Amino acid sequence: MFYKTTKDFFLKKTVNKRLLNSQLGLSQGKINSIGIVVDEKYFTNRMDLLQAIASNGFSKEHISVLVFKDRIKKNDAIPEPFYSYSDVTFFGAVKKQSVVDFVAQPFDLLISYYDIERPSLTYVTTFSNAKFKVGFESVNNQMNHLLIATETKNYKTFVSELFKYLNILNKI
């Protein structure tokens, strides 16, 4: 317990330092590629979420998903790239190459699909090279360009609101 609390403290400190030193710039281009960060503990319907996004005119080949799991069991079969609490060090260095690649990829849109702020998730959102970031209202508003007020279980509402605002912003 002490280890996790200490690790969370240092990760929060790293994220806050990054947020203080950077400003969110607004991209002008259309959205072609989408990255999604999902907390599996609070949302398990990621295939339904992908289908809802794809039904709005995006190809599944242009959508990348990164799943955060608290604990990974040996028998777990996860088709998407994933990471766990143990894959991030005290000071924000990521041990897993798939996470490093996801963060470095310049997505046109990053969807932070978690409504409970956890340092391992906010780290990925904050350090991502995405041009436009969307998340939930209940999470730190300095990380995202657009905040949607709903819960993770209401993915249909989230997707409809997301595409309504992306249309208004002339992003799609």
N, C-alpha and C positions, 0 to 999 in steps of 0.2 A: 504494500500500500504506500509506504514511504517513497519507494522508487518511482511509482507511477505519479505521485503528486509532485515530486521533484522534477521529473521529466516533463510533465505538463507545464510547470512553472517556466522552465527554460524554453520550451517550445513557444509558449505564449509571448515570452519576452522577445524571441527571435521574430515572430510574426508581427508584433507591435512595432519593433524597430524598422522592419521592412515597410510597414504601412505609413510610418512617420516620414520615411525618406522617399516615398514615391507618391505620385498622384495618378488617378485614373484618367487616362486620355480616352477620348471618344473616337472610335474608328469610323471612317466614312464609307467603307465598302459594304458589299452585300455578303450575306452569310452563306458559305459553302461547306465548311467543316465545323463539326460540333464535337465537343468533349463533354463528358458527363462524369462527375464525381458523385458516387452514391455511398451512403452509409448503410450497409446491409443490416445492421442491428435494428434500424427503425423503418426500413423500406425494403421489402423483398420482391416486389413486383417489377423488377427492372426490365423484364422482357415486355411487359405491357406498356411501360413508359417509352421504350424504344419504338414499339409499334405505333403509339400515339404520335410521336415525333415524326416517324417515317410517313404516316398518313397525311402529314402536312406538306408533303413534297420533297422530303429529304431522303436520299438513298442511305441504306444501312451501312454501305461501304464508307460513307463520309461521316459516320458517327462512331466515336471511340468512347468506351466506358472504362472507368477505373473504379473498382469496388474496394471499399475499406471494410475489413472484418476485424472484430476484436480478437478472436482466436481462430486459428486455422487448424482444422482437424486433418488427419492423414487421409481420411476417406472422402473429403470434400472435393467435388468436381466443379470447378468454376471456369466457365468458358472465357470470361473476360479477364484482362489483367487485374490483379488484386494486390493489396498490401495489407499489412497488419501493424499493430502498435509497435511491434518489435523491429519493423523495418525502418523506423525513423529514430535517429540517435537523439541524445539530449539537446544538441545544439542545431538540429535541423538537417543534418546530413542524411541523405537517403541511401540505404544499403542496396535497394533493389533496382536493377537497371530499367525495368518496365515503368517504374514510377518516375525515374529521372527522364526517360524518353517522353512520357506523357506531359510532364511539367514543361519540358523544353519545346514541345510541339506548338507552333503558332496557330491555335484554333481561331476561327472567326467568332465562335461563340463557346463559352464555357458555362455549363449549367452545374451549379453546386447544389445537388439534390440532397440536402440535409437541413433540418430545421433546429437541430440542437448543436450548439457550437462545441466542437471538440478540437483540441490543438493539432492532432494529426491530419484532420480534414482541412482546417483553416490554413495550415501550412501549404498544402497542395494548391488551394485556391489562390492564396496570396502570391506564391512564387510562380504560378502559371504564366506562360507567355501569351495567353489568350487576348484577343483584341477587345472583346466585349464579354462581360461576365454578368450572369444572372443568378440570383439566389433567393432565399426566403427572407422575409422581413424580420424574423426572429433572430437572425444571425447578424454579426457585425456588419453595419452598413458601409463601412469604409472599403470593403473588399470587392463589392459588386457595383456595376453600373445601374442595374435594374433590380428592384426588390419586389417580390410578389407575396401578398398576404394570404396565405393558405397553409395547409398542413401537408406533410409528405404523403399521407394516405389518399389525398385528393389529387392524384396525378392528372386526371382529366381536366380539372379546373385549372391546375397549374399550366398545363400545355395550352389550353385555350386562351388563358390570359397572356401567356408568353407570346403566342403568335399574334394576338391582337395588338400588343404593344410593338412587336417587331414590324408589323405592317405600318403602324403609325409612324415609327421611326425610319421607315423606308429601308429596312434591313433585309427584307425578303422580296 
